[in-house]
Amino acid sequence: MTTLPTVDLERELLLTGKSCVIGLDEVGKGAWAGPLVIGAAVLTNEVIDAQNAQELMGGARDSKQLTEIKREAMFDHVAATCKAWAVGAATHEECDRLGMNKAQKLATKRALEQLGKVVDLQTAAAVIDGKWDFVSPLVGHVVAHVKADASCLSVSAASVLAKVSRDRLMREYALDYPMWSFDTNKGYPCPKHRVALQGYGPSAIHRVSWAFMENYVPWLEAVSSPDMLPGFQAS
């Protein structure tokens, strides 16, 4: 049985005097191509005080529990019902150059810079999924909560906003790089993606420093310059 997210943690944090609660979630960390995206969402007090908060948010839950069609259908409602929301991204090149941890912090900084125009970050609390704090010191108080994307409604909302935003971008990339099937795999590994890498090499949006390059592009060492790679464009 799937557990639905609640606003229990938001209520608890607001009772301690926090000005608002920011749910944050990432998407794209395990992808082989495309950006890493961070979603940030702040629920209204009306939603947090309601008995049917999850229903008011359009049924938002961890985006992994929803089909692509359902996520797309609820996106506009979730965005419009939030008090404030934002997404930030780190490009494929930044993921390569900085490493995933620093890239995640950069994408978070970009999302919070937008959100900071609407809410006071230093008097707010941030809730993140997992145990690693990738937010401090950008927000005054950070709560790291395992499975927060499934249990905390503001994090669930951020998850939907981040996932749909990234999916839409990857579908756009698929028009420029059709061989890698980004419209369906969104840059994540799958049989078609692996076959395309073996046949065509990396596209311009692949994270070329990752280990999959050695595993799925065995002829790469024979190429004298990255400019010769099929689909390669200089950043």
N, CA, C and O of each residue as an XYZ file, in Angstrom:
940
protein
N       0.838     -1.197      0.000
C       0.000      0.000      0.000
C       0.878      1.253      0.000
O       1.803      1.361      0.805
N       0.597      2.190     -0.888
C       1.396      3.405     -0.997
C       1.001      4.400      0.085
O      -0.182      4.689      0.264
N       1.981      4.921      0.801
C       1.731      5.932      1.821
C       1.709      7.308      1.170
O       2.620      7.660      0.420
N       0.673      8.084      1.455
C       0.550      9.413      0.864
C       1.307     10.435      1.717
O       1.377     10.293      2.938
N       1.866     11.450      1.087
C       2.580     12.491      1.846
C       1.616     13.324      2.672
O       0.455     13.510      2.306
N       2.116     13.819      3.789
C       1.315     14.646      4.690
C       2.008     15.995      4.905
O       3.102     16.239      4.397
N       1.348     16.855      5.666
C       1.939     18.150      6.031
C       2.336     18.156      7.504
O       2.485     19.221      8.103
N       2.506     16.985      8.084
C       2.861     16.905      9.508
C       4.179     17.613      9.798
O       4.280     18.350     10.779
N       5.180     17.401      8.967
C       6.487     18.013      9.210
C       6.425     19.519      8.995
O       7.051     20.276      9.736
N       5.680     19.957      7.994
C       5.525     21.404      7.775
C       4.888     22.068      8.996
O       5.341     23.119      9.449
N       3.833     21.444      9.521
C       3.162     22.000     10.696
C       4.101     22.050     11.897
O       4.129     23.037     12.631
N       4.857     20.996     12.088
C       5.795     20.930     13.220
C       6.838     22.041     13.139
O       7.150     22.682     14.143
N       7.375     22.265     11.941
C       8.411     23.280     11.777
C       7.850     24.689     11.915
O       8.509     25.566     12.475
N       6.657     24.912     11.419
C       6.049     26.231     11.557
C       5.754     26.555     13.016
O       5.829     27.717     13.415
N       5.421     25.554     13.814
C       5.158     25.768     15.235
C       6.409     26.188     15.998
O       6.313     26.769     17.079
N       7.584     25.894     15.439
C       8.835     26.315     16.086
C       9.210     27.749     15.711
O      10.228     28.265     16.172
N       8.393     28.390     14.880
C       8.631     29.782     14.538
C       9.253     30.026     13.177
O       9.584     31.164     12.845
N       9.419     28.978     12.385
C       9.967     29.165     11.039
C       8.973     29.937     10.180
O       7.764     29.734     10.286
N       9.478     30.808      9.345
C       8.598     31.657      8.531
C       7.890     30.869      7.441
O       6.768     31.206      7.062
N       8.527     29.830      6.935
C       7.931     28.953      5.929
C       8.768     27.683      5.838
O       9.855     27.592      6.408
N       8.240     26.713      5.112
C       8.956     25.452      4.916
C       9.161     25.253      3.422
O       8.213     25.315      2.640
N      10.414     25.011      3.033
C      10.772     24.807      1.633
C      11.086     23.335      1.420
O      12.023     22.801      2.012
N      10.309     22.689      0.582
C      10.618     21.315      0.213
C      11.529     21.313     -1.001
O      11.280     22.040     -1.963
N      12.584     20.505     -0.969
C      13.513     20.429     -2.090
C      13.717     18.982     -2.518
O      13.768     18.075     -1.687
N      13.832     18.782     -3.825
C      14.109     17.448     -4.324
C      14.885     17.557     -5.623
O      14.754     18.537     -6.357
N      15.703     16.531     -5.907
C      16.505     16.530     -7.126
C      16.016     15.477     -8.093
O      15.396     14.488     -7.704
N      16.305     15.707     -9.364
C      16.024     14.720    -10.400
C      17.139     14.794    -11.435
O      17.646     15.872    -11.745
N      17.509     13.641    -11.961
C      18.555     13.601    -12.982
C      19.912     13.218    -12.465
O      20.875     13.200    -13.232
N      20.026     12.908    -11.183
C      21.338     12.586    -10.627
C      21.917     11.319    -11.241
O      23.126     11.235    -11.453
N      21.077     10.338    -11.528
C      21.558      9.080    -12.088
C      21.513      9.001    -13.596
O      21.802      7.953    -14.174
N      21.153     10.095    -14.238
C      21.083     10.096    -15.702
C      22.477     10.129    -16.311
O      23.432     10.570    -15.672
N      22.587      9.664    -17.541
C      23.849      9.708    -18.270
C      23.948     10.949    -19.159
O      25.019     11.269    -19.674
N      22.839     11.632    -19.329
C      22.825     12.804    -20.205
C      21.848     13.831    -19.657
O      20.913     13.497    -18.930
N      22.082     15.089    -20.020
C      21.187     16.151    -19.599
C      21.545     16.730    -18.249
O      22.528     16.313    -17.637
N      20.763     17.688    -17.776
C      21.088     18.401    -16.539
C      20.625     17.676    -15.288
O      19.802     16.762    -15.341
N      21.172     18.103    -14.173
C      20.654     17.783    -12.850
C      19.734     18.930    -12.469
O      20.124     20.092    -12.582
N      18.524     18.632    -12.021
C      17.537     19.668    -11.713
C      17.089     19.549    -10.262
O      16.837     18.453     -9.762
N      16.994     20.695     -9.598
C      16.490     20.781     -8.232
C      15.166     21.529     -8.253
O      15.058     22.604     -8.842
N      14.167     20.954     -7.610
C      12.893     21.643     -7.432
C      12.768     22.135     -6.005
O      13.206     21.464     -5.070
N      12.169     23.312     -5.834
C      11.938     23.880     -4.509
C      10.493     24.368     -4.452
O      10.041     25.077     -5.351
N       9.773     23.992     -3.405
C       8.358     24.341     -3.307
C       7.993     24.768     -1.888
O       8.424     24.157     -0.910
N       7.197     25.820     -1.797
C       6.662     26.306     -0.525
C       5.143     26.232     -0.607
O       4.545     26.812     -1.513
N       4.517     25.531      0.321
C       3.066     25.419      0.348
C       2.454     26.632      1.052
O       3.092     27.264      1.893
N       1.222     26.939      0.698
C       0.516     28.027      1.385
C       0.073     27.553      2.769
O      -0.044     26.353      3.017
N      -0.170     28.506      3.661
C      -0.675     28.161      4.985
C      -2.051     27.511      4.891
O      -2.400     26.658      5.707
N      -2.832     27.922      3.888
C      -4.157     27.336      3.708
C      -4.065     25.841      3.434
O      -4.845     25.055      3.972
N      -3.117     25.456      2.603
C      -2.927     24.034      2.309
C      -2.416     23.307      3.542
O      -2.900     22.222      3.867
N      -1.441     23.893      4.233
C      -0.857     23.236      5.406
C      -1.890     23.051      6.512
O      -1.841     22.063      7.244
N      -2.821     23.991      6.641
C      -3.832     23.909      7.689
C      -4.998     22.988      7.328
O      -5.785     22.618      8.199
N      -5.112     22.620      6.062
C      -6.267     21.851      5.602
C      -6.161     20.378      5.982
O      -5.065     19.832      6.110
N      -7.309     19.751      6.158
C      -7.350     18.320      6.443
C      -7.078     17.496      5.181
O      -6.606     16.362      5.257
N      -7.384     18.081      4.028
C      -7.201     17.390      2.741
C      -6.089     18.034      1.927
O      -6.252     18.305      0.738
N      -4.949     18.277      2.586
C      -3.849     19.021      1.957
C      -3.360     18.349      0.678
O      -3.153     19.022     -0.332
N      -3.176     17.041      0.710
C      -2.657     16.347     -0.465
C      -3.625     16.442     -1.631
O      -3.205     16.565     -2.781
N      -4.914     16.385     -1.341
C      -5.934     16.534     -2.383
C      -5.899     17.939     -2.973
O      -6.012     18.113     -4.187
N      -5.740     18.947     -2.104
C      -5.667     20.330     -2.582
C      -4.469     20.557     -3.501
O      -4.505     21.418     -4.381
N      -3.409     19.778     -3.288
C      -2.218     19.878     -4.136
C      -2.314     18.983     -5.368
O      -1.304     18.648     -5.985
N      -3.526     18.604     -5.712
C      -3.725     17.839     -6.945
C      -3.295     16.394     -6.864
O      -3.098     15.741     -7.889
N      -3.144     15.878     -5.630
C      -2.694     14.501     -5.479
C      -1.195     14.343     -5.587
O      -0.707     13.242     -5.844
N      -0.453     15.424     -5.396
C       1.012     15.378     -5.509
C       1.595     14.324     -4.570
O       1.167     14.180     -3.425
N       2.561     13.609     -5.077
C       3.307     12.627     -4.290
C       4.681     12.492     -4.944
O       4.966     13.158     -5.939
N       5.512     11.647     -4.397
C       6.826     11.390     -4.988
C       6.660     11.138     -6.491
O       5.890     10.265     -6.891
N       7.371     11.888     -7.311
C       7.178     11.802     -8.767
C       7.454     10.405     -9.306
O       6.927     10.033    -10.355
N       8.271      9.629     -8.603
C       8.578      8.264     -9.056
C       7.359      7.352     -8.939
O       7.303      6.302     -9.578
N       6.387      7.752     -8.124
C       5.172      6.959     -7.944
C       4.101      7.301     -8.970
O       3.029      6.697     -8.972
N       4.380      8.259     -9.837
C       3.404      8.739    -10.808
C       3.863      8.454    -12.227
O       5.062      8.457    -12.506
N       2.930      8.210    -13.112
C       3.279      8.058    -14.519
C       3.589      9.433    -15.105
O       3.230     10.462    -14.534
N       4.257      9.431    -16.246
C       4.571     10.703    -16.903
C       3.304     11.477    -17.241
O       3.272     12.701    -17.109
N       2.269     10.782    -17.674
C       1.009     11.431    -18.016
C       0.389     12.095    -16.780
O      -0.096     13.224    -16.863
N       0.404     11.405    -15.644
C      -0.168     11.965    -14.420
C       0.647     13.162    -13.928
O       0.083     14.158    -13.473
N       1.967     13.060    -14.020
C       2.805     14.193    -13.588
C       2.519     15.426    -14.436
O       2.370     16.530    -13.912
N       2.446     15.232    -15.735
C       2.175     16.351    -16.636
C       0.812     16.967    -16.331
O       0.661     18.189    -16.331
N      -0.172     16.118    -16.072
C      -1.532     16.601    -15.843
C      -1.629     17.432    -14.567
O      -2.429     18.365    -14.500
N      -0.822     17.105    -13.549
C      -0.925     17.828    -12.285
C       0.045     19.003    -12.167
O      -0.050     19.784    -11.220
N       0.974     19.139    -13.113
C       2.027     20.140    -12.980
C       1.465     21.550    -12.788
O       1.827     22.231    -11.829
N       0.596     21.987    -13.678
C       0.086     23.359    -13.610
C      -0.661     23.614    -12.306
O      -0.552     24.693    -11.722
N      -1.418     22.621    -11.853
C      -2.166     22.790    -10.603
C      -1.216     22.894     -9.412
O      -1.388     23.756     -8.550
N      -0.221     22.022     -9.365
C       0.752     22.068     -8.263
C       1.476     23.408     -8.255
O       1.630     24.030     -7.204
N       1.920     23.852     -9.426
C       2.642     25.125     -9.514
C       1.767     26.293     -9.066
O       2.224     27.170     -8.333
N       0.515     26.302     -9.507
C      -0.379     27.410     -9.186
C      -0.806     27.411     -7.723
O      -1.113     28.468     -7.172
N      -0.830     26.239     -7.085
C      -1.293     26.137     -5.708
C      -0.190     26.452     -4.710
O      -0.477     26.811     -3.568
N       1.066     26.323     -5.120
C       2.189     26.665     -4.232
C       2.196     28.156     -3.916
O       1.800     28.977     -4.744
N       2.642     28.494     -2.733
C       2.891     29.898     -2.399
C       4.025     30.434     -3.255
O       3.981     31.569     -3.730
N       5.056     29.590     -3.448
C       6.208     29.932     -4.293
C       6.896     28.639     -4.693
O       6.862     27.651     -3.960
N       7.515     28.655     -5.852
C       8.280     27.485     -6.298
C       9.331     27.935     -7.299
O       9.230     29.007     -7.895
N      10.338     27.093     -7.469
C      11.404     27.399     -8.418
C      12.131     26.114     -8.774
O      12.077     25.135     -8.029
N      12.803     26.117     -9.902
C      13.711     25.021    -10.250
C      15.058     25.626    -10.613
O      15.138     26.725    -11.161
N      16.103     24.892    -10.300
C      17.459     25.275    -10.668
C      18.144     24.085    -11.302
O      17.813     22.940    -10.992
N      19.091     24.337    -12.182
C      19.736     23.232    -12.897
C      21.243     23.410    -12.952
O      21.764     24.525    -12.934
N      21.924     22.281    -13.019
C      23.350     22.241    -13.346
C      23.453     21.488    -14.662
O      22.901     20.395    -14.790
N      24.138     22.044    -15.625
C      24.212     21.451    -16.950
C      25.031     20.164    -16.945
O      25.729     19.861    -15.977
N      24.935     19.411    -18.043
C      25.749     18.199    -18.181
C      27.229     18.536    -18.067
O      27.999     17.769    -17.488
N      27.627     19.671    -18.610
C      29.036     20.073    -18.561
C      29.462     20.384    -17.131
O      30.577     20.051    -16.729
N      28.581     21.022    -16.362
C      28.892     21.330    -14.966
C      28.932     20.056    -14.126
O      29.737     19.953    -13.201
N      28.069     19.082    -14.439
C      28.133     17.788    -13.738
C      29.478     17.116    -13.992
O      30.063     16.534    -13.079
N      29.970     17.191    -15.225
C      31.271     16.634    -15.566
C      32.399     17.372    -14.854
O      33.272     16.755    -14.243
N      32.371     18.691    -14.940
C      33.492     19.504    -14.473
C      33.557     19.599    -12.949
O      34.645     19.601    -12.372
N      32.402     19.676    -12.302
C      32.371     19.898    -10.863
C      32.247     18.611    -10.055
O      32.634     18.573     -8.887
N      31.713     17.563    -10.664
C      31.345     16.374     -9.906
C      29.926     16.526     -9.404
O      29.416     17.642     -9.307
N      29.284     15.421     -9.084
C      27.860     15.450     -8.796
C      27.503     16.219     -7.541
O      26.498     16.930     -7.533
N      28.285     16.106     -6.481
C      27.942     16.813     -5.245
C      27.958     18.324     -5.429
O      27.019     19.011     -5.025
N      29.013     18.839     -6.033
C      29.101     20.287     -6.251
C      28.058     20.751     -7.261
O      27.518     21.851     -7.141
N      27.778     19.921     -8.248
C      26.755     20.275     -9.232
C      25.384     20.364     -8.561
O      24.587     21.245     -8.885
N      25.112     19.453     -7.628
C      23.830     19.484     -6.926
C      23.721     20.739     -6.069
O      22.657     21.355     -5.998
N      24.809     21.116     -5.424
C      24.794     22.347     -4.630
C      24.590     23.579     -5.518
O      23.909     24.526     -5.125
N      25.183     23.563     -6.714
C      25.034     24.685     -7.628
C      23.588     24.803     -8.115
O      23.032     25.900     -8.157
N      22.987     23.679     -8.480
C      21.590     23.702     -8.924
C      20.673     24.164     -7.791
O      19.706     24.888     -8.027
N      20.977     23.744     -6.563
C      20.191     24.172     -5.406
C      20.321     25.668     -5.189
O      19.332     26.350     -4.922
N      21.531     26.174     -5.302
C      21.767     27.615     -5.143
C      20.954     28.402     -6.161
O      20.373     29.436     -5.831
N      20.913     27.918     -7.392
C      20.160     28.612     -8.438
C      18.662     28.594     -8.167
O      17.977     29.589     -8.403
N      18.147     27.469     -7.671
C      16.721     27.410     -7.342
C      16.397     28.344     -6.179
O      15.396     29.060     -6.211
N      17.246     28.336     -5.154
C      16.971     29.151     -3.968
C      17.172     30.638     -4.230
O      16.533     31.469     -3.584
N      18.036     30.980     -5.154
C      18.180     32.395     -5.523
C      16.865     32.939     -6.064
O      16.489     34.075     -5.774
N      16.168     32.125     -6.851
C      14.862     32.541     -7.366
C      13.829     32.602     -6.241
O      13.056     33.556     -6.150
N      13.825     31.585     -5.392
C      12.848     31.518     -4.320
C      13.073     32.631     -3.301
O      12.122     33.122     -2.693
N      14.321     33.024     -3.117
C      14.664     34.057     -2.154
C      14.113     35.427     -2.497
O      14.139     36.331     -1.662
N      13.618     35.592     -3.707
C      12.962     36.847     -4.079
C      11.557     36.944     -3.490
O      10.954     38.017     -3.473
N      11.042     35.815     -3.010
C       9.658     35.749     -2.521
C       9.597     35.431     -1.029
O       8.726     35.942     -0.324
N      10.514     34.591     -0.541
C      10.495     34.194      0.871
C      11.845     34.511      1.510
O      12.855     34.654      0.821
N      11.844     34.618      2.831
C      13.072     34.870      3.597
C      13.751     33.534      3.878
O      13.269     32.748      4.694
N      14.854     33.281      3.211
C      15.519     31.988      3.339
C      16.110     31.760      4.722
O      16.134     30.627      5.203
N      16.578     32.799      5.355
C      17.262     32.619      6.634
C      16.318     32.356      7.797
O      16.737     31.814      8.820
N      15.055     32.730      7.658
C      14.090     32.426      8.715
C      13.228     31.214      8.334
O      12.297     30.857      9.056
N      13.540     30.599      7.220
C      12.781     29.447      6.733
C      13.434     28.146      7.183
O      14.556     28.136      7.689
N      12.710     27.055      6.989
C      13.255     25.712      7.168
C      13.189     25.016      5.819
O      12.236     25.206      5.063
N      14.196     24.214      5.518
C      14.217     23.432      4.287
C      14.153     21.956      4.655
O      14.817     21.510      5.590
N      13.354     21.210      3.917
C      13.268     19.763      4.107
C      13.808     19.101      2.849
O      13.379     19.413      1.739
N      14.753     18.184      3.030
C      15.374     17.504      1.898
C      15.280     15.995      2.080
O      15.218     15.490      3.200
N      15.272     15.298      0.970
C      15.204     13.844      0.979
C      16.605     13.268      1.193
O      17.562     13.708      0.555
N      16.726     12.300      2.076
C      18.017     11.659      2.304
C      18.713     12.185      3.530
O      18.095     12.821      4.384
N      20.014     11.919      3.619
C      20.797     12.282      4.797
C      21.829     13.376      4.526
O      22.360     13.973      5.462
N      22.115     13.641      3.243
C      23.171     14.596      2.913
C      22.601     15.994      2.772
O      21.676     16.220      1.992
N      23.154     16.934      3.529
C      22.715     18.324      3.498
C      23.412     19.059      2.358
O      24.579     19.431      2.474
N      22.698     19.266      1.262
C      23.240     20.003      0.126
C      22.707     21.437      0.076
O      22.872     22.126     -0.931
N      22.066     21.886      1.164
C      21.401     23.188      1.189
C      22.143     24.208      2.045
O      22.295     25.356      1.628
N      22.612     23.817      3.242
C      23.283     24.761      4.144
C      24.496     25.384      3.455
O      25.196     24.709      2.700
N      24.746     26.670      3.712
C      24.079     27.582      4.650
C      23.039     28.485      3.966
O      22.730     29.564      4.472
N      22.508     28.050      2.832
C      21.610     28.909      2.051
C      20.270     29.127      2.729
O      19.620     30.149      2.509
N      19.851     28.169      3.555
C      18.599     28.284      4.311
C      18.933     28.168      5.796
O      19.815     27.403      6.185
N      18.219     28.934      6.621
C      18.557     29.016      8.043
C      18.525     27.699      8.785
O      19.363     27.464      9.656
N      17.571     26.825      8.459
C      17.428     25.554      9.173
C      17.133     24.461      8.154
O      16.240     24.615      7.320
N      17.874     23.364      8.214
C      17.721     22.284      7.243
C      17.396     20.984      7.961
O      18.056     20.616      8.933
N      16.374     20.294      7.473
C      15.986     18.997      8.007
C      16.204     17.953      6.910
O      15.566     18.003      5.859
N      17.101     17.018      7.161
C      17.347     15.911      6.231
C      16.504     14.732      6.685
O      16.668     14.228      7.796
N      15.601     14.299      5.816
C      14.620     13.288      6.201
C      14.574     12.206      5.123
O      14.241     12.485      3.972
N      14.909     10.980      5.498
C      14.900      9.870      4.551
C      13.479      9.634      4.038
O      12.528      9.586      4.818
N      13.348      9.488      2.734
C      12.058      9.274      2.059
C      11.134     10.482      2.189
O       9.912     10.338      2.154
N      11.714     11.668      2.339
C      10.886     12.874      2.455
C      10.066     13.113      1.199
O       8.983     13.696      1.266
N      10.578     12.663      0.040
C       9.818     12.877     -1.190
C       8.507     12.108     -1.193
O       7.584     12.462     -1.926
N       8.414     11.063     -0.384
C       7.195     10.267     -0.310
C       6.334     10.613      0.900
O       5.143     10.301      0.919
N       6.929     11.262      1.924
C       6.197     11.482      3.176
C       5.877     12.938      3.467
O       4.966     13.219      4.245
N       6.601     13.868      2.863
C       6.450     15.299      3.149
C       5.883     15.986      1.907
O       6.503     15.942      0.845
N       4.723     16.615      2.023
C       4.003     17.115      0.849
C       4.767     18.203      0.102
O       4.716     18.244     -1.127
N       5.465     19.077      0.801
C       6.203     20.118      0.097
C       7.346     19.524     -0.725
O       7.669     20.035     -1.797
N       7.954     18.455     -0.231
C       9.011     17.789     -0.988
C       8.402     17.034     -2.176
O       8.987     16.997     -3.259
N       7.234     16.440     -1.968
C       6.541     15.780     -3.074
C       6.216     16.775     -4.185
O       6.388     16.475     -5.367
N       5.743     17.963     -3.799
C       5.446     18.995     -4.793
C       6.706     19.397     -5.552
O       6.686     19.552     -6.773
N       7.804     19.564     -4.812
C       9.080     19.906     -5.455
C       9.523     18.804     -6.402
O      10.080     19.079     -7.465
N       9.277     17.552     -6.018
C       9.636     16.407     -6.850
C       8.900     16.436     -8.181
O       9.503     16.214     -9.230
N       7.599     16.710     -8.144
C       6.802     16.788     -9.374
C       7.268     17.948    -10.252
O       7.424     17.788    -11.463
N       7.490     19.107     -9.647
C       7.903     20.284    -10.408
C       9.260     20.071    -11.071
O       9.462     20.458    -12.222
N      10.187     19.456    -10.343
C      11.518     19.207    -10.896
C      11.471     18.169    -12.002
O      12.088     18.346    -13.052
N      10.740     17.082    -11.768
C      10.696     15.991    -12.735
C      10.051     16.427    -14.045
O      10.590     16.150    -15.116
N       8.918     17.097    -13.979
C       8.240     17.520    -15.199
C       9.076     18.560    -15.945
O       9.162     18.520    -17.172
N       9.685     19.480    -15.218
C      10.529     20.495    -15.861
C      11.679     19.841    -16.609
O      11.981     20.220    -17.741
N      12.322     18.861    -15.986
C      13.447     18.189    -16.648
C      12.963     17.327    -17.805
O      13.597     17.302    -18.859
N      11.847     16.618    -17.625
C      11.320     15.780    -18.706
C      11.014     16.605    -19.947
O      11.312     16.184    -21.065
N      10.426     17.766    -19.755
C      10.096     18.625    -20.883
C      11.365     19.057    -21.618
O      11.404     19.092    -22.848
N      12.392     19.382    -20.850
C      13.657     19.778    -21.474
C      14.266     18.619    -22.248
O      14.780     18.819    -23.349
N      14.220     17.412    -21.694
C      14.798     16.259    -22.382
C      14.023     15.913    -23.651
O      14.615     15.431    -24.616
N      12.720     16.149    -23.667
C      11.959     15.933    -24.895
C      12.355     16.939    -25.965
O      12.347     16.622    -27.154
N      12.699     18.149    -25.546
C      13.203     19.138    -26.501
C      14.567     18.713    -27.048
O      14.826     18.833    -28.245
N      15.422     18.224    -26.177
C      16.731     17.743    -26.623
C      16.596     16.585    -27.610
O      17.417     16.434    -28.515
N      15.561     15.775    -27.432
C      15.361     14.623    -28.323
C      15.159     15.051    -29.768
O      15.469     14.292    -30.686
N      14.648     16.246    -29.980
C      14.454     16.745    -31.344
C      15.795     17.021    -32.013
O      15.936     16.840    -33.223
N      16.782     17.458    -31.231
C      18.117     17.737    -31.769
C      18.994     16.499    -31.808
O      19.879     16.392    -32.657
N      18.755     15.556    -30.892
C      19.588     14.358    -30.798
C      18.696     13.117    -30.798
O      18.592     12.443    -29.774
N      18.055     12.803    -31.915
C      17.039     11.736    -31.938
C      17.594     10.328    -31.738
O      16.856      9.442    -31.306
N      18.874     10.096    -32.039
C      19.399      8.730    -31.988
C      19.397      8.132    -30.578
O      19.366      6.910    -30.429
N      19.430      8.975    -29.550
C      19.570      8.487    -28.174
C      18.231      8.326    -27.451
O      18.223      7.951    -26.279
N      17.111      8.593    -28.104
C      15.768      8.363    -27.543
C      15.535      9.101    -26.225
O      14.936      8.550    -25.301
N      16.009     10.349    -26.138
C      15.834     11.110    -24.909
C      14.367     11.395    -24.604
O      14.021     11.652    -23.451
N      13.507     11.356    -25.604
C      12.091     11.609    -25.364
C      11.468     10.536    -24.490
O      10.510     10.801    -23.764
N      12.005      9.328    -24.555
C      11.459      8.242    -23.739
C      12.324      7.910    -22.528
O      11.785      7.609    -21.463
N      13.654      7.955    -22.662
C      14.497      7.561    -21.518
C      14.956      8.739    -20.665
O      15.468      8.542    -19.563
N      14.776      9.966    -21.167
C      15.116     11.192    -20.427
C      16.593     11.232    -20.000
O      16.953     11.904    -19.033
N      17.437     10.500    -20.740
C      18.860     10.499    -20.438
C      19.305      9.391    -19.512
O      20.499      9.240    -19.254
N      18.355      8.606    -19.002
C      18.699      7.494    -18.111
C      19.066      6.260    -18.945
O      18.638      6.135    -20.092
N      19.858      5.350    -18.367
C      20.254      4.155    -19.117
C      19.069      3.243    -19.398
O      18.218      3.025    -18.536
N      19.028      2.722    -20.594
C      18.046      1.725    -21.008
C      18.655      1.031    -22.222
O      19.657      1.515    -22.747
N      18.089     -0.091    -22.693
C      18.692     -0.802    -23.823
C      18.902      0.064    -25.060
O      19.970     -0.002    -25.669
N      17.923      0.870    -25.450
C      18.071      1.718    -26.642
C      19.184      2.738    -26.458
O      19.936      3.032    -27.388
N      19.279      3.274    -25.246
C      20.308      4.277    -24.953
C      21.700      3.648    -25.063
O      22.612      4.238    -25.641
N      21.852      2.450    -24.504
C      23.145      1.770    -24.547
C      23.547      1.433    -25.989
O      24.702      1.616    -26.374
N      22.599      0.946    -26.772
C      22.887      0.611    -28.169
C      23.282      1.865    -28.945
O      24.204      1.825    -29.760
N      22.591      2.975    -28.698
C      22.911      4.217    -29.398
C      24.318      4.701    -29.041
O      25.042      5.197    -29.904
N      24.705      4.560    -27.770
C      26.055      4.959    -27.368
C      27.117      4.116    -28.060
O      28.158      4.626    -28.473
N      26.844      2.822    -28.184
C      27.815      1.949    -28.854
C      27.905      2.259    -30.343
O      28.965      2.109    -30.950
N      26.797      2.690    -30.926
C      26.800      2.954    -32.360
C      27.197      4.360    -32.743
O      27.890      4.565    -33.740
N      26.754      5.352    -31.941
C      26.959      6.750    -32.305
C      27.918      7.488    -31.385
O      28.368      8.585    -31.715
N      28.240      6.898    -30.224
C      29.025      7.630    -29.243
C      28.137      8.608    -28.490
O      26.913      8.546    -28.610
N      28.729      9.506    -27.719
C      27.946     10.440    -26.907
C      27.416     11.613    -27.734
O      28.019     12.022    -28.726
N      26.287     12.134    -27.303
C      25.753     13.361    -27.891
C      26.416     14.560    -27.216
O      27.283     14.400    -26.357
N      26.006     15.738    -27.607
C      26.560     16.957    -27.018
C      26.112     17.173    -25.585
O      26.690     18.006    -24.887
N      25.086     16.440    -25.116
C      24.605     16.658    -23.748
C      24.900     15.475    -22.834
O      24.362     15.409    -21.729
N      25.739     14.543    -23.267
C      26.130     13.433    -22.390
C      27.182     13.888    -21.378
O      27.963     14.805    -21.634
N      27.179     13.235    -20.245
C      28.171     13.489    -19.200
C      29.383     12.599    -19.500
O      29.464     11.461    -19.037
N      30.296     13.127    -20.263
C      31.337     12.294    -20.867
C      32.407     11.823    -19.888
O      33.232     10.983    -20.246
N      32.413     12.340    -18.665
C      33.414     11.885    -17.686
C      32.951     10.647    -16.932
O      33.727     10.071    -16.170
N      31.726     10.232    -17.124
C      31.170      9.137    -16.339
C      31.676      7.787    -16.823
O      32.116      7.644    -17.964
N      31.606      6.798    -15.935
C      32.157      5.473    -16.215
C      31.473      4.772    -17.380
O      32.077      3.908    -18.015
N      30.214      5.131    -17.676
C      29.524      4.452    -18.775
C      30.243      4.660    -20.100
O      30.083      3.856    -21.019
N      31.036      5.728    -20.217
C      31.749      5.992    -21.458
C      32.713      4.864    -21.782
O      32.843      4.453    -22.936
N      33.390      4.367    -20.750
C      34.337      3.270    -20.974
C      33.606      1.956    -21.250
O      34.089      1.114    -22.007
N      32.432      1.790    -20.627
C      31.696      0.533    -20.767
C      30.927      0.413    -22.071
O      30.791     -0.682    -22.616
N      30.416      1.549    -22.582
C      29.522      1.486    -23.731
C      30.067      2.168    -24.982
O      29.442      2.106    -26.041
N      31.212      2.810    -24.875
C      31.835      3.416    -26.053
C      33.259      2.881    -26.137
O      34.218      3.626    -25.934
N      33.400      1.580    -26.440
C      34.720      0.939    -26.369
C      35.722      1.481    -27.379
O      36.930      1.324    -27.204
N      35.228      2.114    -28.428
C      36.133      2.628    -29.454
C      36.598      4.046    -29.167
O      37.314      4.636    -29.976
N      36.201      4.604    -28.022
C      36.467      6.020    -27.741
C      37.951      6.342    -27.709
O      38.362      7.412    -28.157
N      38.775      5.412    -27.174
C      40.206      5.690    -27.056
C      40.872      5.851    -28.415
O      41.930      6.470    -28.524
N      40.252      5.295    -29.448
C      40.831      5.399    -30.791
C      40.605      6.764    -31.406
O      41.229      7.105    -32.412
N      39.713      7.555    -30.809
C      39.436      8.893    -31.339
C      40.466      9.855    -30.773
O      40.605      9.969    -29.556
N      41.171     10.531    -31.622
C      42.274     11.381    -31.177
C      41.813     12.680    -30.563
O      42.526     13.265    -29.747
N      40.626     13.150    -30.940
C      40.134     14.423    -30.436
C      38.644     14.306    -30.170
O      37.933     13.671    -30.949
N      38.140     14.915    -29.065
C      36.704     14.858    -28.801
C      35.892     15.554    -29.876
O      34.694     15.302    -30.006
N      36.537     16.442    -30.666
C      35.820     17.118    -31.743
C      35.345     16.141    -32.805
O      34.457     16.457    -33.597
N      35.942     14.948    -32.819
C      35.596     13.965    -33.840
C      34.430     13.079    -33.423
O      33.961     12.262    -34.215
N      33.951     13.232    -32.175
C      32.863     12.387    -31.720
C      31.574     12.755    -32.423
O      31.290     13.938    -32.612
N      30.783     11.756    -32.817
C      29.495     12.042    -33.447
C      28.603     12.854    -32.517
O      28.399     12.457    -31.369
N      28.075     13.961    -32.972
C      27.178     14.766    -32.176
C      27.874     15.684    -31.194
O      27.207     16.374    -30.422
N      29.228     15.711    -31.202
C      29.939     16.526    -30.218
C      29.870     17.995    -30.609
O      30.048     18.358    -31.771
N      29.605     18.837    -29.599
C      29.677     20.281    -29.775
C      30.448     20.849    -28.608
O      30.236     20.432    -27.469
N      31.320     21.773    -28.858
C      32.085     22.372    -27.780
C      31.164     23.168    -26.875
O      30.254     23.846    -27.351
N      31.398     23.089    -25.563
C      30.557     23.831    -24.618
C      30.959     25.305    -24.646
O      30.379     26.117    -23.925
